[in-house]
Amino acid sequence: MVPAAARDKQPVEVTAEVQDNAPLQMMVSIKEQRINVYRGTELVTSSPISSGKTGHSTPTGVFSILEKRRKHFSNLYDDAPMPFMQRLTWSGVALHEGRLPGYPASHGCIRLPRAFAKDLFGITERGLHVVVTSDEAAPQMIYSSVLPQPVAVGNTVASLSSKMIEADPALRGSIESAAIQPDMSSANEIPENFNQPLRMIVTPRAPENQVKTLQRLLGQMGFDAGPADGVAGRKTRAAIETYQEGADLPITGRITDGLVRSIYADAGYEKPTNAVLRIRRNFKDVYEAGVTLKDPAAPIGTHVFTALGFQHGATRTEWMGVAAEGTEAGTPEEALARLEISERVRRELGEMLTPGSSLIITDRSFARNTGLGTDFVVITN
């Protein structure tokens, strides 16, 4: 809980020095009817709010600021004024100046006092995270080897093979030496997207239908297992028996762990990972890779991890985290302990990582509210 003295804090000027050290994050509590704004794990400012009334409740979950307008009028409710509007969803949820009667009274938006709404508008940017919870929550420092770390990347000139250089005397000398030496001329140049945080999310895959996979693989190997419909019918059993005979296995027509391993090996099939890591930058998909979650059927909850600031070329950054729907399904540290990322993917993440990047681990779907012009939106109620 936020200390009482801090809860009554008025909007304050955020210095450039503080802004450079860590990203902003807004935490909204529906039960407490309060918004707390953090710079890293430090409370910057706090204010009462008025959220959605019965029948128009404000959704809880993980959002980002999608659009900002100093002057805005509602498209849904009789052109009602919404000064200092900061949009969280394209379906009508936003932060904005409004009347605060001391209880939930809006049509789903988060109303703010005028002075606070104006000050907040001046320090936020599109893409900034807003986490809406039922109970009050606050980010904490998180220390885990699973969290990505920045990797310093130096460019290398595309090299010619030694045989090509030896075959053509014109390529010897300066070109030969340049071809094999790293070009560090742009290594210290700050990438254009270095100030654009990544938005990453890990979600479990739907469980693989093993029968469908076996039917498909048997078909690829020339066995008529029938349509890949997930039903082990007569044709599928006959195809398995034919395969077992050729593989010198007991001819049973039954699917066993040993049969599955044998077919996978003969077909050169690698079982997919049980979870997916997706990345967006500037509200657009830029990356996807398989990762692994231990015990994927167990509840995970929704947890948000955010990288603090670091300089270009750094190889270390700190992370903070918050449980976006309580810890009944586990703490943020426990969620990270279940995540396994391959070395290849880890390096690729490190090369892409930018200050303020975030990682969501959740077992909830993001598909319904994530689309064109959004980050990953996870609704938790």
Secondary structure, 3 states (H helix, E strand, C coil): CCCHHHHCCCCCCCCHHHHHHCCEEEEEECCCCEEEEEECCEEEEEEECECECCCCCCCCEEEECCEEECCCECCCCCCCECCCEEECCCCCCEEEECCCCCCCCECCCEEECHHHHHHHHHHCCCCCEEEEECCCCCCEEECCCCCCCCCCCCCECCCCCHHHHHHCHHHCCHHHHHHHCECCCCCCCCCCCCCCCCEEEEEECCCCCHHHHHHHHHHHCCCCCCCCCCCCCHHHHHHHHHHHHHCCCCCCCCCCHHHHHHHHHHHCCCCCCCEEEEEEECCEEEEEEEEEECCCCCCCCEEEEEECCCCCCCCCCCEEEEECCCCCCCCHHHHHHCEECCHHHHHHHHHHCCCCCEEEEECCCCCCCCCCCCCCCEECC
